[in-house]
Amino acid sequence: MEPNFTPEQIEMINRIVFEQIEIMHEKVAEIIADTETVAHQRLKDNGITMTDFYPANKNFLMMALVQDLIDKVHGGDKDLAKTMITMEAKRLNISVNVEADKSR
């Protein structure tokens, strides 16, 4: 049985959930910035100075997080992974050919 919410309750649910999502986004951005800073400092402390290339850069760290989250959502279900990637491509208005490799 699905709950029946009033329009006011639906508005409140949406407001609360999206407020929390925004807080989550802010925390993740802070964590990524901190991770980037700490990784570069640790490299420097170990005698590795990067001037043109930063292995723990923001984009790389965000993609590592995205990959982990995608893996957690599909949980090994290749068809679900294919659907997720296809939906994201559509959201971005790009064309992709996604086939699940059943051999893995």
C-alpha positions in Angstrom: 0.0 0.0 0.0 1.4 3.4 -1.0 1.1 6.3 1.3 -1.2 9.1 0.3 0.5 12.4 1.0 -1.2 15.8 0.8 0.3 18.4 -1.5 1.7 20.2 1.5 3.3 17.0 2.8 4.9 16.3 -0.7 6.2 19.9 -0.7 7.7 19.4 2.8 9.2 16.1 1.9 10.8 17.5 -1.3 12.1 20.6 0.6 13.7 18.5 3.4 15.2 15.9 1.1 16.7 18.5 -1.3 18.0 20.6 1.6 19.8 17.5 2.8 21.1 16.7 -0.7 22.6 20.2 -0.8 24.3 19.8 2.5 25.7 16.4 1.3 27.0 18.1 -1.8 28.8 20.7 0.3 30.3 18.1 2.5 31.5 16.0 -0.4 33.1 19.1 -2.0 35.0 19.8 1.2 36.1 16.2 1.5 37.4 16.2 -2.1 39.3 19.5 -1.6 40.8 18.2 1.7 41.7 14.9 0.0 43.4 16.7 -2.9 45.4 18.9 -0.4 46.5 16.0 1.8 47.5 13.8 -1.1 49.6 16.5 -2.7 51.2 17.3 0.7 52.0 13.7 1.3 53.6 13.4 -2.1 55.6 16.5 -1.5 56.7 15.2 2.0 58.0 12.1 0.2 60.0 14.1 -2.2 57.6 14.0 -5.2 56.8 17.5 -6.4 54.3 17.9 -9.1 54.2 21.1 -11.2 52.2 20.2 -14.3 50.3 17.0 -13.3 48.5 16.4 -10.1 47.6 12.7 -9.7 45.0 13.4 -7.0 43.3 16.2 -8.8 39.7 17.2 -8.1 38.3 15.7 -11.3 40.1 12.3 -10.8 38.8 12.2 -7.2 35.3 13.0 -8.2 35.3 10.2 -10.9 36.7 7.8 -8.3 33.7 8.6 -6.1 31.3 8.4 -9.0 32.6 5.0 -10.0 32.3 3.7 -6.4 28.7 5.0 -6.1 27.7 3.5 -9.4 29.2 0.2 -8.3 27.2 0.4 -5.0 24.0 1.2 -6.8 24.1 -1.6 -9.5 25.7 -4.1 -7.1 27.0 -6.2 -10.0 23.7 -6.2 -12.0 25.1 -5.5 -15.5 21.7 -4.7 -16.9 21.0 -2.1 -14.2 24.5 -0.6 -14.8 23.7 -0.4 -18.5 20.4 1.3 -17.7 22.1 3.8 -15.4 24.7 4.7 -17.9 22.2 5.1 -20.7 20.0 7.3 -18.5 22.9 9.5 -17.6 23.9 9.8 -21.2 20.4 10.9 -22.1 20.5 13.5 -19.2 23.7 14.9 -20.7 22.2 14.8 -24.2 25.0 12.5 -25.6 24.8 9.3 -27.6 26.5 6.2 -26.3 26.5 2.6 -27.3 26.3 0.6 -24.0 26.6 -3.2 -24.1 26.9 -5.3 -21.0 30.0 -7.6 -21.1 28.5 -10.9 -19.8 31.9 -12.6 -19.8 32.9 -10.8 -16.6 
